[in-house]
Amino acid sequence: MRPILIGFAVLLTLFALGWVIQGNDFFMYQFFAPKYENVRREVFENTQSYVESKRQDLVKYRLEYMRAKTDEEKAALKFTIVQEFANFDEVKLTSPELRDFLRQMKYE
């Protein structure tokens, strides 16, 4: 009877140890996952393709803004530009005209 109890206790201890390790893994993931995602997002936002894509979008919006005839069209484009470029660092734009245009849209 005693070997059965010892075997049961060992099995229960192994099960509890596995449960603790799995729970620890869950809590570690819960803590570190947002940090990993923030780093991935920051790396993505600094890639050449992302910056170039944003630059091309801004060129397109600037052309549309210059062609807009009514104040309502300009206001709608300004709202779209401000929303789309809210978290974009305008220092990454190499063209001074585009940088000035974006600042004009954001801060007027």
Contacts in CASP RR format, 6 or more apart in sequence:
PFRMAT RR
TARGET T0000
AUTHOR 0000-0000-0000
METHOD contacts of the structure
MODEL  1
MRPILIGFAVLLTLFALGWVIQGNDFFMYQFFAPKYENVRREVFENTQSY
VESKRQDLVKYRLEYMRAKTDEEKAALKFTIVQEFANFDEVKLTSPELRD
FLRQMKYE
44 50 0 8 1.000
51 92 0 8 1.000
54 85 0 8 1.000
54 88 0 8 1.000
54 92 0 8 1.000
55 93 0 8 1.000
55 94 0 8 1.000
55 95 0 8 1.000
55 98 0 8 1.000
57 84 0 8 1.000
58 81 0 8 1.000
58 85 0 8 1.000
58 93 0 8 1.000
58 98 0 8 1.000
58 101 0 8 1.000
58 102 0 8 1.000
59 98 0 8 1.000
61 77 0 8 1.000
61 80 0 8 1.000
61 81 0 8 1.000
61 84 0 8 1.000
62 98 0 8 1.000
62 101 0 8 1.000
64 77 0 8 1.000
65 74 0 8 1.000
65 77 0 8 1.000
65 78 0 8 1.000
65 81 0 8 1.000
65 101 0 8 1.000
65 105 0 8 1.000
68 74 0 8 1.000
68 77 0 8 1.000
78 105 0 8 1.000
81 102 0 8 1.000
81 105 0 8 1.000
82 105 0 8 1.000
82 106 0 8 1.000
85 102 0 8 1.000
85 105 0 8 1.000
85 106 0 8 1.000
88 102 0 8 1.000
90 99 0 8 1.000
90 102 0 8 1.000
90 103 0 8 1.000
90 106 0 8 1.000
91 99 0 8 1.000
93 99 0 8 1.000
93 102 0 8 1.000
END
